[in-house]
Amino acid sequence: MRLLVCGGAGFIGSAFVRRMLAKHADWEIAVFDKLTYAGNLDNLKTVEADSRYSFVRGDICDREAVGGAIEGAGGIDAIVNFAAETHVDRSIDSPEDFLKTDILGTHTLLEVVRERGISRMVQVSTDEVYGSIDEGSFCETDRISASSPYSASKAGGDLQVLAYHTTFGTPALITRGSNTYGPYQYPEKLIPLFVTNALEGGQLPLYGDGMNVRDWLHADDHADGIEAALLSGRPGEVYNIGGGNERTNREITEIILDELGLSWDTTVKQVTDRPGHDRRYSISCEKAKTELGWQPQVDFEAGLRDTIRWYRDNEWWWHKIKHGTAEFADWRARWYETRG
């Protein structure tokens, strides 16, 4: 199989690329990535010498660039689209960027699939499109109710995929993953931010009361779920990919502190909650388990502690992100240093 993986230099995209090349000796993967703040070729360092891997820098909103990447790869069998602006905080700060990439970029890829007769496209989405739920879990047929510019932009991309399948028969499908954790995650997200701050002797800025609940999914399990959808999913369908590990942000913080031998009173700073912060996400993954034969394999606490140790042992990767440019410092100042 020959794949074009859009956004393959990001956190989940690079996990997918590394894992698929390790699992499938006969797969070839061309990564197409704009390399914005979260795209990082260091994420693909372990596969850069693999002859089955190639990289093209480009924007999914640029149809000619996407076509050039496909031709450069000698044609492809499928597109897997991870390319997106992803951080809720950033979407509140700059919503227009999210609309362009997450909606117009998805539209561009769908047009390319339709025009070139590509046999499959997997749109990698998020459980955040469903919004918050007090009890129970969302299934794929539930109404979407996005709460942030980020989740609204992802919902818009999802609706483009479903509309193209209905209107044109485009062979595209959607996965909606829960909160993903693991190595190589850009250090403004909760787990890598808290771990790296703690390793540097800084404070952990916990939003509100810390009782917001997320379902945590290891990056390897997420990659395997997307693989299952790529190989066995039905076009026009949605598949929830979740870890079954619902934890409050406070519980996550406590595990980080325990692993690093730190105390809550001296390390955690509770800051003003962010606008529109959903209280609880929860998705049912029975469809993926039944139809795709997928289920998560990584034990949550073991996976989280392994992840914490990875950041401890790989300062070379995250230190230059946090301190090598003004971009990260500017974001941190806007979102945390001014919050009381």
Buried (B, 14 or more C-beta within 10 A) or exposed (E): BBBBBBBBBBBBBBBBBBBBBEEBEEBBBBBBBBBBBBBBBBBBEEBEEBEBBBBBBBBBBBBEBBEBBBEEBEEBBBBBBBBBBBBBBBBBEEBEBBBBBBBBBBBBBBBBBBEBEBEBBBBBBBBBBBBBBEEEBBBBEBEBBBBBBBBBBBBBBBBBBBEBBEEEEBBBBBBBBBBBBBBBBBBBBBBBBBBBBBBEEBBBBBBBEBEBBBBBBBBBBBBBBBBBBBEEBEBBBBBBBBBBBBBBBBBBBBBBBEBBEBEEEEBBEBBEBBEBBBEBBBBBBEBBBEBBEBBBEBEBEEBBBBBBBBBBEEEEBBBEBBEEEEEBEEBBEEBBEEBE
